[in-house]
């Protein structure tokens, strides 16, 4: 019975152009990866500042894992609450301008814990319909009343606010959307927050490290709580949430995904502080990233492609799911890795090629991609 269900659903995925079968990466060197023994130029990475490929950060991380235990060997609430981790969390809170921080094993786990724990039946969550799948799952588990609003439409959000009862209301959104690549209109959201008095939860996973002063993000004025990840611009793994006073204590006591998970190792905490130091010094990389991102968008637009994105994430509209897969496959044959984002990651019939620009990319890489995309699309 179960086997038949599994086979039928996989067959349907293939028929609808939604089948997932990721390529196997053999190794990575800067902006290149090796696939089946061939060097391939990658536009599929979230390593925006190049720290994930940085020999300096790799050396520091290696030294920490040599010097300190490789595992916490326990959840934080049993025997894994190392002082090293707590001090690193305080360093992150201070850097980003919040009162507290809490580390998690992944961004998915962090969003799940945050939204399922802070909110409950009787609360109202108003959310951008393009928020990450982990946010959607966390909200669904909360028991709160959920009201979506059209992507980045603050006019629609205000209508939702006007129609919802005054009380425990929160707005859940992102500062830089992971697929659309567009930015949250922070000032306009701030005016709505002043008027309606909601609690702000902003996922800054793709902005932290890159946008704002020294990579501090763009949503501090509207975010009571913000989420960031180590696995993108910070070049590491895991995630962190930035919190107002009292919320860390609440999560430690009531967030099931935190309570029942082995803590990140203390060596990771030391590495995270090193990564943050490199982020602070990263103005040259941020400048390069901005330049190559603008150049890529302008080049694609000149060639007639429909391109979206306000920063270092660019989406090239493909529309049909099968077309997106075909174009991605043809690009790979030409030595370029680009991710075909399809439903349910993006709306059905609005498949895209998602391009993650990094500070490692060069002007010649832009022309390589544009020329190849013209040939196959």
N, C-alpha and C positions, 0 to 999 in steps of 0.2 A: 504493500500500500504506500508506504513512505517513499520507497525507491521510485515508483511510478510517478508520484507527485514531483519528486526532484527532477527526474528526466524530462517530464512534460514542461516544467517551468524553464529549464535550461533550453529546451528546444524552442519555446516561445521567445525567450530572450534573443536567441540567434535570429529567428524570423523577423523580429522587430528592430534589429540593428542595435540591441542594447546589451549584447553579450560582453562580459568583461574577461579579458585574458591578457593581463599586463605583461609587457616585455620583461625579460630578465636582464638586469644590469650586472655585468661581470666586475666592473670597477669604475672608478670615477677619478678624473683629473681635471680640476677646475671646472670650466664650462663644458667639458667633454665627458662622455661616458662611453664604455665599451659594451657593445651588444654583438654577440656571436663573433667575437674577435675583431669587430670593426669599430673604429673611433667615430662617434656620433656627436654632433653639436646639439646640446640640450637647451630647449626653451620650456622645459617641463618642471623646473626646480623652483622651490620657494627660498632658495639660499640667496636672498636679495643682496646682502652685502658681501657675499663670498666667504663668510666665516666658516660655513660648513665644510669648505674645501681649504681652509687656512692651515698651513703647516704649524704656524705659531700657536693657534688655539689647540690643534691636535696634540702638540707637544705638552702644553699645559695640562690638558685633560688626562693624557697618559701619565704624567707625573703624579697627578692627584690620585689616580686609581692605583698606582704603584705604592703610594705612601699611606693611603687610607683604605679601610675595608671596602671591598667591591660591592657589598650589599648591606642594606640596613637590616636585613634578616628578620624584619618584623614590621607591623603597622606602626604608625606614629603613636597610637594610643596604648601600645603594649610596651615595646622596648626600642622603638625606632625614632623617638623624638630627640634626635641629636642636636646639641647646642649649635653645631656647625650649620644645620639646616635653618634653625630659627634665626641665626645671625644673617644668613644669606637672604632670608625673607625680609628682614628689616632693611637690608641694603636696597632691595628692589623697591620696597614701599617708599623709602626716602628718595630714591632716584626719580621715580615716576610721580611723586607728590601725593601719595596716599598715606593713610595712617597705619595700615597693616597689609600683609601679603600672605598667601598660602600657596605652597607648591603642590602640583598634582603630576601624575604620571603621563597624562596626555591632555590635549585640549578637549577632546571628546569627553573624557572623564570629568574635567573641570566644569564644562558647561552643564553636564548632566547633574553634577553635585550642586552647583550653584542654583540652578533654576528649579530643580525638584525639591530643594530644601528651603530656600528663602520664601517660597510662595506656596499657598495652599488654598483649599476650598474657601470661597468668599472673596478672594483677591481677583483682580482683573489684569491680565497681561495683554498689552497691545504690542504686536510684533510686526516688523517688516517681513513681508512674505518671502523674501530672499535670504533670510538668516540661515545659518549653517544647520545641517541635519542634527547635529548634537544639541543645538538650542531647541529645535523642534521637539526632540525626544525628552529633553529635560522639562520643557513646559508641559508636555502631555502627562508626565508623571507627577506634576505638582498638584493637580486637581483644581487649579485655578480656572476661571473663565477665560477663554482664549479668543482674541479678536485681532485678525490679521488686517493689515492695511497695505495698499498698493506700494510696490517697491519705491522707496525714497520719496513718496508723495506725502509731504507734511500737511498738505491740504486735506488729504483723506484721513491722515492720523488725527487731525483736529476734529473732523466730523465724528470719528470714533470716540474721541475724548468727550466731546459735547454730548454724545448719546450714552455714555457709560456712567454709572453712578459714581458720585464723588466718594472716595474712600481709599482703600488700599489698591492703588493702581501703579503699574510699572510699564515702562516702554523698553522693549528689547530690540536692539539693532546692532549694526556693525559700523565701524568707522571707515573701513575700506573693504568693500564687498569682494569675497574671494573668487567669484566667477564673473560678475558684471564688471568688476574693476573700478566702479565709481565710488566717489567719496560721500560720506554723510554730510548734509548741510548743517554743520554744527551750530552756527549762529542762530539759524532759524529754529532749530530744535531747542536751543537755549531759551528763546523767547516763549516757545510753547511750554517749556518746563516752568518758567516763571509764572505764566498765566494759570496753568492747570495743576502744578505741584505734584507731578508724578515722580516715581523712583526710576532712575536711569541705569540700565544695564547695557553696556556697550562692549562688544567683542572687537578688540583692537589687534587681533592676532597678526593680521597682514600689514598693520601700520607701525606697531612698536618696533623700534630699531631703525626705522626708515624715515617716517614722517614726524613733523614737529621738531622743536628744539632738541638737538642731540638724540633724536629718535624717540622722544617721549610721547609720541602719539598726538592725536588732534582732539580728543573727546573729553579731556579732563573737566571742562566746564559743565558738561551735561551728564557725565558718568558718575553715579554714586559708586558703582562697582564696574571694574573693567577686567577683561580677560586678555592675557597674552600667552604666547607659546615660545618655548626655547627652540623649537624645531624649524623655525623660519629664519628671520633675520639674525637671530642670536646663534645659529649654527650648532645647536646642541640637541637635546630631546627633553620632552616633558612640557609642563605648562605652569602658569602662575595666575592667580587672581589677585587683584588690588582692591582693597576694602576700606570702608570707614570703620571708625572705632566700634568695637563690640561684635562685628559680624564674623570675624575670624573665630572668636570664642563660640559663636553659635554654630558655625559650620563644623568645627572640631567636635562638637557635642552631638550634632544631629544629621550630618551629611553622610549617608550610608556609603557612597562611592569613595569617600575619604577614609572613613572609619575602618572599613574592611578590606583595605588595600595595603600591600607592603609599601613602605615609604621608599621614596627615591634614595639612593645611597648618599652618605655624607660626602663622598668624593664628588658627586654630581653637584652638590651645593657649592663647593669650592670652585668647580669649573664654571658654574653659572655666574659667579661673581667675576671671574676672569672674562667671560664672554661679555658681560655688561661693561666692563672696563674698555674692551675693544670697541663696543658699540659707541661709547662716549667719545672715543677717538676717531670715529668713522665718518667725519664730515667729507673727506675726499671721496670715499666710496659712495656716500649718499649723492654727492654732486654728479659723479659719473653715472650712477644709476638713473638719475633724473634725465640726464642728457641722452642716454641710449634709449630710454623709454619714449621720450618725445620723438626722437629720430625714427624709431621703429613705427610709431603710430602715423607720423607724417608720410613715411615711405609707403606704407600699406594703403593709406587713404588716397595718395596720388595714383596708385595703380588700380583704384576703383573698388577696393575691398571695404566692406562695412565693418568698421572697427570701433569698439567701445573701450573706455577706460580712462581714468583721470590721473593715473600714476604708473606704477610699475607692473600692474596686472592688465593685460590687454586681451580682449575677446574678439575674435574674428568670426563673424556670423557665417555659419554653414547652413543652418535651418534643418535639413533632413538628417536624421541620425546616421543612416547608412553612408551618406555623402561625407559626413564628418569622419567616420571610421576609414573610408576609402582614402580621403585626402591625407589623413594622418599616416596611414600605411604607405602611401606613395612617397610622402616626405621622408619616412624612415629609410626607404630604399635609396633615397638621395642623400642619406647621412644626416638627417635632422629629426630630432625627437620633439614632437609637439602633442599635447594632450587633447583628445577629442572629448569634451564634456557633453554628456547626454543626459536625458531623463533617467532618474529623478534629480540628478545634480542640478540640471537646468530644466525649464519647462519643456514639455513635449513639443517637438517640432521646431525648437529653437536651439538646436545643437550648435556648439561653438568649437573653435580651436582656441584653447586657453594658452596664452603665452606669458610665462613668468620671466620677466627681465631681471638681470642681475648686474652687479657692478663689474662682473668678470667679462661681460659681453663687450665686443668691439664693433666699430663701424662696419668692418668687413662682414661680420656675422649677420648684420641687418640685411645687407645686400644678398647674402647667400640665402637667407630665408625668403625674402621677397621674390627673388628670381625663381626659386624652387616652387613657391606657392602659386605663382603665375602659371607655371607649367602644368601643375596637377589640378588646380581648382578652376 
